[in-house]
């Protein structure tokens, strides 16, 4: 739960700092998807003490998982692709901690 709280804090920090440009809309969606998955797993941990896995594929020997795991995994892969192929270093200057006027990047 602590690790999930740290991840959510970091995502909220980035979401607050993202400029309101159309170019960052994919980043908004991806971070919201990761947050949804993290919140789903945290809810299971708080309510049941563990994450309930309920999707099992019998045809192949594949691990059992849930939708929260799918959200975290898929959106994390998409986030990596965004950082590698879409956003350049100058596009991510808004995340600089020392920068005070991050909304002026608009």
C-alpha positions as protocol buffer text, in pm:
chain_id: "A"
residue {
  index: 1
  type: UNK
  ca { x: 0 y: 0 z: 0 }
}
residue {
  index: 2
  type: UNK
  ca { x: 289 y: 236 z: 78 }
}
residue {
  index: 3
  type: UNK
  ca { x: 451 y: 178 z: -262 }
}
residue {
  index: 4
  type: UNK
  ca { x: 115 y: 237 z: -433 }
}
residue {
  index: 5
  type: UNK
  ca { x: 72 y: 562 z: -239 }
}
residue {
  index: 6
  type: UNK
  ca { x: 417 y: 681 z: -351 }
}
residue {
  index: 7
  type: UNK
  ca { x: 336 y: 592 z: -714 }
}
residue {
  index: 8
  type: UNK
  ca { x: 3 y: 774 z: -696 }
}
residue {
  index: 9
  type: UNK
  ca { x: 171 y: 1079 z: -542 }
}
residue {
  index: 10
  type: UNK
  ca { x: 425 y: 1086 z: -827 }
}
residue {
  index: 11
  type: UNK
  ca { x: 152 y: 1049 z: -1090 }
}
residue {
  index: 12
  type: UNK
  ca { x: -54 y: 1329 z: -933 }
}
residue {
  index: 13
  type: UNK
  ca { x: 256 y: 1549 z: -923 }
}
residue {
  index: 14
  type: UNK
  ca { x: 320 y: 1491 z: -1294 }
}
residue {
  index: 15
  type: UNK
  ca { x: -49 y: 1540 z: -1384 }
}
residue {
  index: 16
  type: UNK
  ca { x: -49 y: 1877 z: -1206 }
}
residue {
  index: 17
  type: UNK
  ca { x: 265 y: 1988 z: -1388 }
}
residue {
  index: 18
  type: UNK
  ca { x: 166 y: 1875 z: -1740 }
}
residue {
  index: 19
  type: UNK
  ca { x: 93 y: 2174 z: -1966 }
}
residue {
  index: 20
  type: UNK
  ca { x: -257 y: 2196 z: -2110 }
}
residue {
  index: 21
  type: UNK
  ca { x: -149 y: 2125 z: -2466 }
}
residue {
  index: 22
  type: UNK
  ca { x: -303 y: 1872 z: -2701 }
}
residue {
  index: 23
  type: UNK
  ca { x: 36 y: 1703 z: -2745 }
}
residue {
  index: 24
  type: UNK
  ca { x: 20 y: 1584 z: -2383 }
}
residue {
  index: 25
  type: UNK
  ca { x: -332 y: 1437 z: -2398 }
}
residue {
  index: 26
  type: UNK
  ca { x: -194 y: 1084 z: -2450 }
}
residue {
  index: 27
  type: UNK
  ca { x: 20 y: 1127 z: -2140 }
}
residue {
  index: 28
  type: UNK
  ca { x: -290 y: 1231 z: -1942 }
}
residue {
  index: 29
  type: UNK
  ca { x: -476 y: 916 z: -2052 }
}
residue {
  index: 30
  type: UNK
  ca { x: -183 y: 685 z: -1982 }
}
residue {
  index: 31
  type: UNK
  ca { x: -120 y: 824 z: -1634 }
}
residue {
  index: 32
  type: UNK
  ca { x: -492 y: 805 z: -1555 }
}
residue {
  index: 33
  type: UNK
  ca { x: -493 y: 440 z: -1666 }
}
residue {
  index: 34
  type: UNK
  ca { x: -196 y: 353 z: -1447 }
}
residue {
  index: 35
  type: UNK
  ca { x: -361 y: 536 z: -1156 }
}
residue {
  index: 36
  type: UNK
  ca { x: -682 y: 338 z: -1209 }
}
residue {
  index: 37
  type: UNK
  ca { x: -493 y: 9 z: -1198 }
}
residue {
  index: 38
  type: UNK
  ca { x: -299 y: 109 z: -888 }
}
residue {
  index: 39
  type: UNK
  ca { x: -620 y: 221 z: -713 }
}
residue {
  index: 40
  type: UNK
  ca { x: -790 y: -107 z: -804 }
}
residue {
  index: 41
  type: UNK
  ca { x: -510 y: -312 z: -654 }
}
residue {
  index: 42
  type: UNK
  ca { x: -496 y: -92 z: -342 }
}
residue {
  index: 43
  type: UNK
  ca { x: -872 y: -127 z: -295 }
}
residue {
  index: 44
  type: UNK
  ca { x: -838 y: -507 z: -307 }
}
residue {
  index: 45
  type: UNK
  ca { x: -551 y: -499 z: -59 }
}
residue {
  index: 46
  type: UNK
  ca { x: -742 y: -278 z: 185 }
}
residue {
  index: 47
  type: UNK
  ca { x: -1071 y: -467 z: 156 }
}
residue {
  index: 48
  type: UNK
  ca { x: -944 y: -824 z: 136 }
}
residue {
  index: 49
  type: UNK
  ca { x: -582 y: -811 z: 250 }
}
residue {
  index: 50
  type: UNK
  ca { x: -459 y: -929 z: -90 }
}
residue {
  index: 51
  type: UNK
  ca { x: -527 y: -868 z: -459 }
}
residue {
  index: 52
  type: UNK
  ca { x: -799 y: -1092 z: -597 }
}
residue {
  index: 53
  type: UNK
  ca { x: -697 y: -1246 z: -929 }
}
residue {
  index: 54
  type: UNK
  ca { x: -991 y: -1373 z: -1131 }
}
residue {
  index: 55
  type: UNK
  ca { x: -893 y: -1418 z: -1495 }
}
residue {
  index: 56
  type: UNK
  ca { x: -743 y: -1755 z: -1569 }
}
residue {
  index: 57
  type: UNK
  ca { x: -659 y: -1891 z: -1914 }
}
residue {
  index: 58
  type: UNK
  ca { x: -676 y: -2270 z: -1906 }
}
residue {
  index: 59
  type: UNK
  ca { x: -556 y: -2330 z: -2264 }
}
residue {
  index: 60
  type: UNK
  ca { x: -200 y: -2226 z: -2187 }
}
residue {
  index: 61
  type: UNK
  ca { x: -11 y: -2213 z: -1861 }
}
residue {
  index: 62
  type: UNK
  ca { x: -55 y: -1840 z: -1805 }
}
residue {
  index: 63
  type: UNK
  ca { x: -59 y: -1658 z: -1472 }
}
residue {
  index: 64
  type: UNK
  ca { x: -391 y: -1558 z: -1320 }
}
residue {
  index: 65
  type: UNK
  ca { x: -450 y: -1180 z: -1323 }
}
residue {
  index: 66
  type: UNK
  ca { x: -714 y: -910 z: -1288 }
}
residue {
  index: 67
  type: UNK
  ca { x: -814 y: -594 z: -1476 }
}
residue {
  index: 68
  type: UNK
  ca { x: -610 y: -369 z: -1246 }
}
residue {
  index: 69
  type: UNK
  ca { x: -298 y: -566 z: -1340 }
}
residue {
  index: 70
  type: UNK
  ca { x: -390 y: -531 z: -1708 }
}
residue {
  index: 71
  type: UNK
  ca { x: -428 y: -152 z: -1669 }
}
residue {
  index: 72
  type: UNK
  ca { x: -94 y: -112 z: -1493 }
}
residue {
  index: 73
  type: UNK
  ca { x: 92 y: -335 z: -1739 }
}
residue {
  index: 74
  type: UNK
  ca { x: -58 y: -210 z: -2065 }
}
residue {
  index: 75
  type: UNK
  ca { x: -45 y: 158 z: -1976 }
}
residue {
  index: 76
  type: UNK
  ca { x: 311 y: 126 z: -1844 }
}
residue {
  index: 77
  type: UNK
  ca { x: 419 y: -22 z: -2177 }
}
residue {
  index: 78
  type: UNK
  ca { x: 239 y: 259 z: -2362 }
}
residue {
  index: 79
  type: UNK
  ca { x: 412 y: 513 z: -2132 }
}
residue {
  index: 80
  type: UNK
  ca { x: 751 y: 368 z: -2226 }
}
residue {
  index: 81
  type: UNK
  ca { x: 662 y: 392 z: -2597 }
}
residue {
  index: 82
  type: UNK
  ca { x: 553 y: 754 z: -2550 }
}
residue {
  index: 83
  type: UNK
  ca { x: 881 y: 845 z: -2383 }
}
residue {
  index: 84
  type: UNK
  ca { x: 1089 y: 662 z: -2643 }
}
residue {
  index: 85
  type: UNK
  ca { x: 907 y: 756 z: -2965 }
}
residue {
  index: 86
  type: UNK
  ca { x: 678 y: 1056 z: -2912 }
}
residue {
  index: 87
  type: UNK
  ca { x: 822 y: 1292 z: -2651 }
}
residue {
  index: 88
  type: UNK
  ca { x: 1166 y: 1439 z: -2686 }
}
residue {
  index: 89
  type: UNK
  ca { x: 1376 y: 1578 z: -2402 }
}
residue {
  index: 90
  type: UNK
  ca { x: 1246 y: 1933 z: -2456 }
}
residue {
  index: 91
  type: UNK
  ca { x: 886 y: 1810 z: -2434 }
}
residue {
  index: 92
  type: UNK
  ca { x: 946 y: 1685 z: -2080 }
}
residue {
  index: 93
  type: UNK
  ca { x: 1103 y: 1998 z: -1932 }
}
residue {
  index: 94
  type: UNK
  ca { x: 782 y: 2062 z: -1739 }
}
residue {
  index: 95
  type: UNK
  ca { x: 882 y: 1783 z: -1498 }
}
residue {
  index: 96
  type: UNK
  ca { x: 1197 y: 1967 z: -1386 }
}
residue {
  index: 97
  type: UNK
  ca { x: 1170 y: 2011 z: -1008 }
}
residue {
  index: 98
  type: UNK
  ca { x: 1369 y: 2334 z: -1009 }
}
residue {
  index: 99
  type: UNK
  ca { x: 1138 y: 2497 z: -1261 }
}
residue {
  index: 100
  type: UNK
  ca { x: 890 y: 2730 z: -1088 }
}
residue {
  index: 101
  type: UNK
  ca { x: 683 y: 2861 z: -1377 }
}
residue {
  index: 102
  type: UNK
  ca { x: 587 y: 2534 z: -1543 }
}
residue {
  index: 103
  type: UNK
  ca { x: 255 y: 2663 z: -1680 }
}
residue {
  index: 104
  type: UNK
  ca { x: 443 y: 2912 z: -1899 }
}
residue {
  index: 105
  type: UNK
  ca { x: 538 y: 2627 z: -2132 }
}
residue {
  index: 106
  type: UNK
  ca { x: 196 y: 2661 z: -2298 }
}
